[in-house]
């Protein structure tokens, strides 16, 4: 669908909430969205799930040194030792 395309839709009541049926060509991915008002406009944006890599990339690096530790493997333990 081209940017800036528009379509008239009807508003209706769903219990105490006003609602709008979103036409198939305007469907958003997922099952949650953020809505905000800018003047007379309502902006609806999908909530995108972040991947673990995106989350890690968003973190600031630690500004501290980690302690040194002994990296020697533990001796094996088991019933046949």
N, C-alpha and C positions, 0 to 999 in steps of 0.2 A: 504494500500500500504506500502510495506516495506521501511524503511529508506534507503536512498542511491540509490533507484531505479532511472533509467534515461530513457529518451526517446528522440529521435531526433525530432525536430520540424522545420518548415520553418519560416523564417522571411519574412515580406512583408511590403509594404508601405501603410499607411493610411493617405492620404494627404501628409503633410510634416513630419509626424512622422513614425519612424520604429515601427513595431508591431510584436507580436508573438501570435499565437492562442494557448491558454492553453488547453491541452487535459483534458477530463472530470475527469480522475483519479488524476489530479493535481489541480482541481478547488479550489479556496479560498472562504471562507464564506463572505457574504456581497457584497457591490458594490464599495468599496474603498480599496486601498492598499498603502503601502509605498514601494518605490523602491530605492535601493542604490547600488553603485558600490564599489566592493572591488577587486582591481586588474582588472583582466579580467572577473570577475564574476558579475552577476547582482543578487541581493537578493530582492525578492518580498515577503512582509509580509502583511497579512490582518490587517486592522485597526479594532481593537476590540472595541465595544461599552462598556464603563464602566458603571457599575451600581452605583446608588447613594451610596450604602454601600461602594463600592470600593473607590469612591471619598472621602467620609468622613474619611475612614481609612487612606487615604494618607495625610490628613491634620495634621500639627503639632498642639499640644495642645496650647491653649492660655496661655500666661505667665503673666496674669493680673487678678486681682480680679474684679468680676462683682459687681456693686453697689447693696445694699440691697433695696428692694421695698416692699410696703405694699401689701399683698396678700389677702386683704379683698374683698369679692365679692361686686360688685356694687349693689346698691338698684334696685329692679325691676322697670321698666318703661313700661307704656303701657296705652291704652285707658281705662282700667277698674280699675286703681289704685286710 
